[in-house]
């Protein structure tokens, strides 16, 4: 087996394409223990939501795009108590981890109090079954890199946003799992770990999809492990097993031992690092359908970003 979260532009080769059925199966297998293993996802989610603190926004309809077990969606209902949140994911067992009975009671109480509500939808990222201009805010945490067609997925996010609506998201950058990528490379220098898109390319995709004034930045987060096998177990627990069409998932004991030995070159103070490049992005849907001259651009083309401090 190999691990990684693949993400390539629409020009990716057949070998780099993803098997959606395998992705769903991997996440389904991880569903019942996902929250215990999702240390990185939970931390990145918290950092993503912190960025909303500086944005002047009072959304009534929110889409959590790739919601997983609902951490972001639950936080969004607390942050915007009168908003209706649609939590969308393509893996049904992950959605079921929300514990429907408790969720139903909570929704009933929220409705009686005149508050918003949360609905869960199982659907493909590239074909969102929602009418256009339905949401004021779209939030997506570490989900976009699971799409074979990121431009189509971003296009769907743009379509379901109302004019003037905001997209905020995170995904993984090209230095993600760079240690494993090198340790697992074969004699032909090819690594079973997938490549990830650069944030500058993502910015270009956002513009092509009709968003205005995209803002991109990144940071590195490093997890450390006592053994390579602990990293493998963590990735399996997150459902982050390779879904490349050219990867059967079968690896020999010899390959595994060679990977363990090669990974040792990065050991420091008794721990092995695993690097994750976290890419953050936000962009607005223009009021008048022109990404170059939307409501958040001044007359001379400079971006206007609305912020407030509490």
N, C-alpha and C positions, 0 to 999 in steps of 0.2 A: 504494500500500500504506500501511497505518497500523500502528502498533505499540502494544502494551499487553497487560496480562494482566487480563481482565475478571473481576469478582466482584461479584455483586449478591445481595441476599436473595431468598427465594422469591417475593417480590412483583414481581420484575422484569418489565418489559414484554416483548412479543415481540421488539421491536427490540434488546433487551439480551441476549437469549438467545444461547448459543454453539452453533456447529456443531462437534460432536465429531469428525466426520470431518476437518474442516479443521484442528482442533487436532492430531490425530494426524499428519496430513500435514505440518504445519509442523515438528513435532518430529522426524519421520522425516527430513525434508530436512536438519535441523540435526545429526542424530545423530553423524555421523563427526567433526565439529569442535566438538561441544558442550563438551567439557571445556576446550578452549582459550578459548572465549568466555564461560564461566560464572564470571566473576570475582566478580560480586555473589552468585550462588547459593553459591559455595564459601565466601565470607567469612561469609555469614549462617549457613551450615551449621556452621562452626567456632564461631560465637557461640552457636548453639543447643545444641551438644553441651557447651560449657563450662558451661551451666546445669545439666547433669546432675551436675557435680562436687559440688554441694551437696545432692543428693538421696540419701537412704539407700535404695538399691534394688539388688537382686541378681536381675535378671530372667533367666528361663530361656528364655522365648519372646518374641521382639521382632518387631514389624511396622514396616517402613519404608514408609510410605504415600506413594506418589509418589516413588519412589527415584531416578528419572533414571538416570544411569550408575553409581550405586552408591556415591557418596562417603560418605554417611552410613552406609550399611549396612556398608561396610568398616571405618569407624571404630568402629562399634558392636561388631563382632566382636573388635576389638582391646581395647576397653574391657571387654567382658563375654565373655571367651574361651570360656566353657562354654555360652554361650547359642546357641540356634538362631534365626537371623534370616531372616524372610520379607521379601523385597524386592519390592514391588508397584508396577507402573506400567502405564499404559494404552497405551503406545507400544512395540510390539515391537522396532523397530530400535534404540531407546534401550537396551533390555535387552540386545540382542545386543552392544552396545559393551563389555560386561563380559568379552569374550573367553572363550567357553565352555571351550575346551580347557585354558587355564591355570587357570580357576576349578575345573574338574573335578578336576585334580591336587591343587589346594589343599584341596578338600573331602575327598578321599580321605585325605590326610595328617592333616587335623584329626580325621577319624573314627577313624583308627588310634591317635591320641593321646588319644582320649576327649574331644575338644573338641566344641564345638558345630558348626553348619553353617549354610550360607546357601542358600536356594532362591529362585528368581526366578519371579514370577507376573505374567502379563499379564492385566489385568482392569480393568473399569470401577470408578472410585472409589465409585460409588453402589450397586454390587452386588458386594461383596467375596465371592469364593467360598471362604470360610473359616468353620468352625463357630464358634458363639458361645463367648465366654469362653476363647478360645484363647491370648491373649497377656497378658503381664505389663506390657508397655510398648509404646506406639505412638508413633512419631516421624514427623513430617511436615514437610519443609522446602520452603516456597514451592510448594506443590502445590494447596492447597485452593481458591485463586482460579480454578482452571480448571474448577470444577464448576458446572453449571447449577443444582444443588440442594445448596447447602452444608449445609443442615440434614440432608438425607438422608445426605451424606457423613460428617458428624459423628456421625450416628446409627449408621452402620456402624462407625465407630471405637469408639463406646461399646459396641456389641453384641459386637465381637470381643475387647474387654478383659475380663479376669476381674474379679470384684469386688475392689476394692482396687487395681486396676491404674492406671497413670498414662499420660496423653496429654500430649505436649509438641509444639508445632508453631510454625511461622512462616507468615505470609502477607503480602500487600501491603495497605497502608492507602490512604485516599482522596487523599493528597497525592502519590502515586506519579506520576511523569512529569508534574507539574503545568506545567512549562515547555512541554513538547510539547503538552499539552492546550490551552493558550492559544494557542500559535503556530499550531496546525493548525485552530483553530476557524473555521467559515465565517461568512457574514454573518448567519445565524440564531443565532449563538453556540453552535451544537452542535459538539462536537469529536468526531473519529473515535476518540480515545483513550478507553478504557473507564474507568468508575468502579469504585472498590474499596470494600469494606465497612468501616465504622468499627469499631474494636476494641470499643467498648461494645456494639454490636449483636452482635458475635461472642460476647461474654460472655453475652448473653441467649440466643443460640442454644445455647451449651453447656449452660445450665441447662435449656432446653426439651428437650434431648436426654438429660437424666438425669445429667449430670456434677455433681460436688459441688465447691463453693468454687472456681470458676474464677478464675485470676489472669491479668490482661492488662496488658501494657505495650508501649511502642513507642519507636523511635528513628529518626532520619533518617540515611540514608547518601547521599552525593552522589558520583557519578562525573563526571569532566570530560572534555571532548573538544575537539579542535581544530576539528572541523567537525560540523555536524548529520548529514552523511552517515555519519560514523564512528559516531554513536549508532545510526542506522538499521541499519548493518552489524552492530553488536553485538547488537541486538535480534533481528535475523534469525538470527544465530549461536546465540542462545539458544532459538530456536523461538518467540519471543514476538511473533509476528505476529498481528494481530487475527483473531479467529474469530467476530465478531459476525455474526448472520444477516443484518443489514441492511447489511453492508459487503462489497462485491464484491472489495475489494482493489485496484481500479483507480484510480489517481490520475494526473492530467495533469502534464506538465512545469511548467505554470503554477502548479498547486497546490503542487508541490514547491518551486519557487523562492520563492513567497510564504511558505511555511513557513520556509525558510532565512532569509529576510530578517527575519521577525518574531522568530525565535529569537535574533537578534543582540542584542536588547535586554538579554539576561542575560549577555552576554560580560563576563568580568572577568579581567584579567591574561592576556589572550590565550586563555582557555579558556571553553567553554560547559558549564554544569552540567546534570546530569540528576538530579533528586531522587527518591529511593525511600523511602517510609515503610514501615518494617519493623515488623510487629506480631508480638509474641511472646505465646504463651499456654500455660498448663498447667492441667490439671484432673484430678481423680481420679474413678474409678468407685466409687460407694458400695458398701460391703459388703452392705447390705440393700436396695438398690434405691431408696433415698430420697435424692434429691439435696440435700434441705434438711437431713437429719440423718444424713449418711454418716459413715464412720469418721474423717474428717478435720475434723469439726466438734465443738466442745465443746458441753456441755449448754446453754449460753446462746447458741449459734449462731455463735460465733467460729471462724474457720478455724484448723486446726492443720496446719502444714506441717512435715514432718520434714526436717531439714537436718543435715549433719555436715561438718566440715572435716578435711582430711587433714593 
